[in-house]
Amino acid sequence: MHDPILYKKRTIESIGLIILGYFGYAVSDTVAKILQDHYNVFQVMGVNAALALCILTPWIHFKYGLKTIFPPNLKLHLLRACFVFATAYFMVRSLHLLPLADFYGIAFTIPFFTMFLAYAILKERVGWHRIMAAVFGFCGVLIIAGPQFDHIGHGVALALGGAVVASFNIIVLRKIGHGAPIPVYGFWPFLFLAVGSAIALLINGEARAIQMEDAKFILLAPPFTVLGIAALSLGFTRAPDTTIVSPFHYTQIIWGVSFGWLFFQTLPPLTTYVGIAMIICAGCYSLWREYKRKHHIPD
């Protein structure tokens, strides 16, 4: 893109969409944390996915036609749906056990796991600068978990497991590319989540009737989940340079601290802030190295 005014305009639009998208996910995450005080993890996941499908399916039908849910690379979409299901289970379970700020701090390690998988699977070049940044970021995770490990160790393990599986999801998404309409990228994962969660609930028999006081939360989450998918997809596809807009992923920590204080009356200890700062610095440095590599900027 050679027009500097258009470049700046598209970049600002993309940043706004990305901030909005991560806000949508943060609202959905907060609702999932609240609902798990009363409902099984599969019920929380399944109801959210089923209601999200009620939004996505008419969107696909009226704007693109239902045939678009069967793209040529359907097998990759189905594989990604499996990874999304596993990611959702690990992440939603960890949300119940971790403060929101700690959860997002650990989730910020996803780019580091993706980097190593891209090297192993896609044979992408990874320099020692980025490897050291990843090690520094993982040290931040240890600082977050260390003083509280007796209380949040299980949650940390689940969140890290979710981060690893989410990285596989990103690798598959790279292979899929951006050919399909935006809602199609959410259709198959939500279908797998709805059906898989229903089967799990039938097996363990832990479903319970939804209480009226919880209905507002249950109805709140799906629109914000779809908002997250749509805004992030548009933001990253419209961005002239993804390495410039990617750091705005870290705005989630603002929502994590804010929603933790508003809904759970908790504020992170100093060690959590230190660990998150280390992870964010490592992530931003890694993105800067990627930007320099793409634009052939010498060290």
C-alpha positions as CSV (number, residue, x, y, z in Angstrom):
1,M,0.0,0.0,0.0
2,H,1.8,3.1,-1.3
3,D,-0.7,5.8,-0.3
4,P,0.4,7.0,3.1
5,I,-3.0,8.6,4.0
6,L,-4.8,5.4,3.1
7,Y,-2.2,3.4,5.0
8,K,-2.7,5.4,8.1
9,K,-6.5,5.3,7.8
10,R,-6.6,1.5,7.4
11,T,-4.1,1.1,10.3
12,I,-6.3,3.2,12.6
13,E,-9.4,1.4,11.6
14,S,-7.8,-2.0,12.1
15,I,-6.5,-1.0,15.6
16,G,-10.0,0.1,16.6
17,L,-11.5,-3.1,15.3
18,I,-8.9,-5.2,17.2
19,I,-9.5,-3.3,20.5
20,L,-13.2,-3.8,20.0
21,G,-12.8,-7.5,19.2
22,Y,-10.7,-8.2,22.3
23,F,-13.2,-6.3,24.4
24,G,-15.9,-8.6,23.1
25,Y,-13.9,-11.7,24.0
26,A,-13.2,-10.2,27.5
27,V,-17.0,-9.7,28.1
28,S,-17.6,-13.3,27.0
29,D,-14.8,-14.6,29.2
30,T,-16.1,-12.7,32.2
31,V,-19.6,-14.2,31.7
32,A,-18.1,-17.7,31.4
33,K,-16.3,-17.2,34.8
34,I,-19.5,-16.0,36.5
35,L,-21.7,-18.8,35.1
36,Q,-19.3,-21.5,36.2
37,D,-20.2,-20.8,39.8
38,H,-23.6,-22.4,39.0
39,Y,-23.2,-24.5,35.8
40,N,-20.9,-27.3,34.4
41,V,-18.2,-26.1,32.0
42,F,-19.8,-28.0,29.1
43,Q,-23.1,-26.4,29.8
44,V,-21.5,-22.9,29.7
45,M,-19.6,-23.7,26.5
46,G,-22.5,-25.5,24.8
47,V,-25.2,-22.9,25.5
48,N,-22.9,-20.0,24.4
49,A,-22.0,-21.9,21.2
50,A,-25.6,-22.8,20.4
51,L,-26.8,-19.2,20.8
52,A,-23.8,-17.9,18.7
53,L,-24.9,-20.3,15.9
54,C,-28.3,-18.6,16.0
55,I,-26.5,-15.4,15.1
56,L,-24.0,-16.8,12.6
57,T,-26.4,-19.1,10.6
58,P,-28.8,-16.4,9.5
59,W,-25.8,-14.1,8.7
60,I,-24.3,-16.8,6.5
61,H,-27.7,-17.7,4.9
62,F,-28.8,-14.2,4.0
63,K,-25.5,-12.7,3.0
64,Y,-23.5,-15.5,1.5
65,G,-25.7,-18.5,1.1
66,L,-25.5,-21.8,3.1
67,K,-23.3,-23.4,0.5
68,T,-20.4,-21.3,1.7
69,I,-20.2,-23.4,4.9
70,F,-18.6,-26.1,2.7
71,P,-15.5,-24.5,1.4
72,P,-12.9,-26.4,-0.7
73,N,-10.6,-26.8,2.4
74,L,-13.4,-28.1,4.6
75,K,-11.1,-30.7,6.2
76,L,-8.9,-27.9,7.6
77,H,-12.0,-26.1,9.0
78,L,-13.1,-29.3,10.7
79,L,-9.5,-29.9,12.1
80,R,-9.5,-26.3,13.4
81,A,-12.9,-26.9,15.0
82,C,-11.4,-29.8,17.0
83,F,-8.6,-27.5,18.2
84,V,-11.0,-24.7,19.1
85,F,-13.1,-27.2,21.1
86,A,-10.1,-28.3,23.1
87,T,-8.9,-24.7,23.5
88,A,-12.3,-23.6,24.8
89,Y,-12.4,-26.4,27.3
90,F,-9.0,-25.7,28.8
91,M,-9.5,-21.9,28.8
92,V,-13.0,-21.9,30.2
93,R,-12.0,-24.3,32.9
94,S,-9.0,-22.2,33.8
95,L,-11.2,-19.0,33.9
96,H,-13.1,-20.6,36.8
97,L,-9.8,-21.1,38.7
98,L,-7.8,-18.0,37.9
99,P,-8.3,-14.3,38.4
100,L,-9.0,-12.6,35.1
101,A,-5.7,-10.7,35.0
102,D,-3.6,-13.9,35.7
103,F,-5.6,-15.7,33.0
104,Y,-4.8,-13.1,30.3
105,G,-1.2,-12.9,31.4
106,I,-0.8,-16.6,30.7
107,A,-2.9,-16.4,27.5
108,F,-0.5,-13.8,26.2
109,T,2.1,-16.7,25.7
110,I,0.1,-18.0,22.7
111,P,2.3,-16.1,20.2
112,F,5.4,-17.7,21.7
113,F,4.0,-21.3,21.3
114,T,2.9,-20.3,17.8
115,M,6.4,-19.2,17.0
116,F,7.9,-22.5,18.0
117,L,5.2,-24.5,16.1
118,A,5.6,-22.4,13.0
119,Y,9.3,-23.3,13.1
120,A,8.6,-27.0,13.7
121,I,5.7,-27.4,11.3
122,L,5.8,-24.6,8.7
123,K,9.7,-24.4,8.7
124,E,9.5,-20.6,9.4
125,R,12.8,-19.0,10.4
126,V,13.1,-18.1,14.1
127,G,16.1,-16.1,15.2
128,W,17.8,-16.2,18.6
129,H,16.4,-12.8,19.5
130,R,12.8,-14.1,19.3
131,I,13.8,-17.3,21.2
132,M,15.3,-15.3,24.0
133,A,12.2,-13.1,24.0
134,A,10.0,-16.2,24.4
135,V,12.2,-17.5,27.3
136,F,11.8,-14.1,29.0
137,G,8.1,-14.2,28.5
138,F,7.8,-17.7,30.0
139,C,9.8,-16.3,33.0
140,G,7.0,-13.8,33.4
141,V,4.5,-16.8,33.6
142,L,6.6,-18.2,36.5
143,I,6.5,-14.9,38.3
144,I,2.7,-14.8,37.9
145,A,2.2,-18.3,39.2
146,G,5.0,-18.6,41.7
147,P,3.7,-16.9,44.9
148,Q,0.2,-18.2,44.3
149,F,1.0,-21.7,42.9
150,D,-0.6,-23.6,45.7
151,H,-3.9,-21.9,45.0
152,I,-3.9,-21.4,41.2
153,G,-1.5,-24.1,40.0
154,H,-4.2,-26.2,38.4
155,G,-5.6,-23.1,36.7
156,V,-2.2,-22.2,35.4
157,A,-1.6,-25.7,34.0
158,L,-5.0,-25.6,32.2
159,A,-4.4,-22.1,30.8
160,L,-1.0,-23.1,29.5
161,G,-2.5,-26.2,27.9
162,G,-5.1,-24.0,26.3
163,A,-2.4,-21.7,25.0
164,V,-0.6,-24.7,23.4
165,V,-3.7,-26.0,21.7
166,A,-4.7,-22.4,20.6
167,S,-1.3,-22.2,18.9
168,F,-2.1,-25.3,16.8
169,N,-5.4,-23.6,15.9
170,I,-3.5,-20.5,14.7
171,I,-1.2,-22.7,12.5
172,V,-4.2,-24.4,10.9
173,L,-5.8,-21.0,10.4
174,R,-2.7,-19.9,8.5
175,K,-3.1,-22.9,6.3
176,I,-6.8,-22.1,5.7
177,G,-6.1,-18.5,4.7
178,H,-8.7,-15.8,4.3
179,G,-10.8,-17.1,1.4
180,A,-14.1,-17.9,3.2
181,P,-16.6,-15.3,4.5
182,I,-15.9,-14.2,8.1
183,P,-18.9,-16.0,9.8
184,V,-17.8,-19.3,8.3
185,Y,-14.7,-19.2,10.4
186,G,-16.9,-19.3,13.5
187,F,-19.6,-21.7,12.2
188,W,-17.8,-25.0,12.4
189,P,-16.0,-24.3,15.8
190,F,-19.4,-23.3,17.3
191,L,-21.1,-26.3,15.8
192,F,-18.5,-28.6,17.3
193,L,-18.7,-26.8,20.7
194,A,-22.5,-27.1,20.8
195,V,-22.7,-30.8,19.7
196,G,-19.6,-31.9,21.7
197,S,-20.8,-30.1,24.9
198,A,-24.2,-31.7,24.5
199,I,-22.7,-35.2,24.3
200,A,-20.5,-34.5,27.3
201,L,-23.5,-33.3,29.3
202,L,-25.5,-36.4,28.4
203,I,-22.6,-38.6,29.5
204,N,-21.9,-36.9,32.8
205,G,-25.5,-35.9,33.5
206,E,-24.5,-32.6,35.2
207,A,-26.8,-30.3,33.2
208,R,-29.1,-28.2,35.4
209,A,-32.0,-25.9,34.7
210,I,-31.1,-22.4,33.9
211,Q,-32.1,-19.9,36.6
212,M,-33.9,-16.7,35.6
213,E,-31.3,-14.5,37.4
214,D,-28.6,-16.1,35.1
215,A,-30.5,-15.5,31.8
216,K,-29.1,-12.0,31.3
217,F,-25.5,-13.4,31.4
218,I,-26.3,-16.3,29.2
219,L,-27.9,-14.0,26.6
220,L,-25.1,-11.4,26.9
221,A,-22.2,-13.7,26.0
222,P,-23.0,-14.9,22.5
223,P,-23.3,-11.5,20.8
224,F,-20.0,-10.4,22.3
225,T,-18.4,-13.7,21.3
226,V,-19.5,-13.1,17.7
227,L,-18.4,-9.5,18.0
228,G,-14.9,-10.7,18.9
229,I,-14.7,-13.1,15.9
230,A,-16.0,-10.5,13.4
231,A,-14.1,-7.5,14.7
232,L,-10.8,-9.4,14.9
233,S,-11.2,-11.0,11.6
234,L,-12.0,-7.7,9.9
235,G,-9.2,-5.9,11.9
236,F,-6.4,-8.3,10.9
237,T,-7.5,-8.7,7.3
238,R,-7.8,-5.0,6.8
239,A,-4.6,-4.1,8.5
240,P,-1.8,-3.0,6.0
241,D,0.8,-4.6,8.4
242,T,-0.3,-7.1,11.1
243,T,2.9,-6.6,13.0
244,I,1.9,-3.0,13.8
245,V,-1.6,-3.8,15.0
246,S,-0.9,-7.1,16.8
247,P,0.4,-5.5,20.1
248,F,-3.1,-4.2,20.7
249,H,-3.9,-7.8,21.8
250,Y,-2.5,-6.7,25.1
251,T,-5.4,-4.3,25.7
252,Q,-7.1,-7.4,27.1
253,I,-5.2,-6.9,30.3
254,I,-7.1,-3.6,30.8
255,W,-10.4,-5.4,30.6
256,G,-9.0,-8.3,32.8
257,V,-8.1,-6.0,35.6
258,S,-11.2,-3.8,35.3
259,F,-13.7,-6.6,35.1
260,G,-11.9,-8.5,37.9
261,W,-12.4,-5.5,40.1
262,L,-15.9,-4.7,39.0
263,F,-17.4,-8.2,39.1
264,F,-15.1,-10.2,41.5
265,Q,-13.7,-7.4,43.8
266,T,-10.2,-8.7,43.1
267,L,-7.0,-6.8,42.1
268,P,-3.9,-8.6,41.1
269,P,-0.8,-8.7,43.4
270,L,2.3,-6.9,42.4
271,T,3.9,-10.1,41.1
272,T,1.1,-10.5,38.5
273,Y,1.8,-7.0,37.2
274,V,5.5,-7.7,37.0
275,G,5.0,-11.0,35.2
276,I,2.4,-9.6,32.7
277,A,4.8,-6.6,32.0
278,M,7.6,-9.1,31.2
279,I,5.3,-11.1,28.9
280,I,4.0,-8.0,27.1
281,C,7.6,-6.6,26.6
282,A,8.7,-10.0,25.3
283,G,5.8,-10.1,22.9
284,C,6.3,-6.5,21.6
285,Y,10.0,-7.2,21.1
286,S,9.2,-10.3,19.1
287,L,6.8,-8.4,17.0
288,W,9.4,-5.6,16.5
289,R,11.9,-8.2,15.3
290,E,9.3,-9.6,12.9
291,Y,8.6,-6.0,11.6
292,K,12.3,-5.4,11.0
293,R,12.6,-8.7,9.2
294,K,9.6,-8.0,6.9
295,H,10.8,-4.5,6.1
296,H,14.5,-5.4,5.8
297,I,15.6,-3.0,8.5
298,P,19.2,-3.7,9.6
299,D,20.1,-4.3,13.2
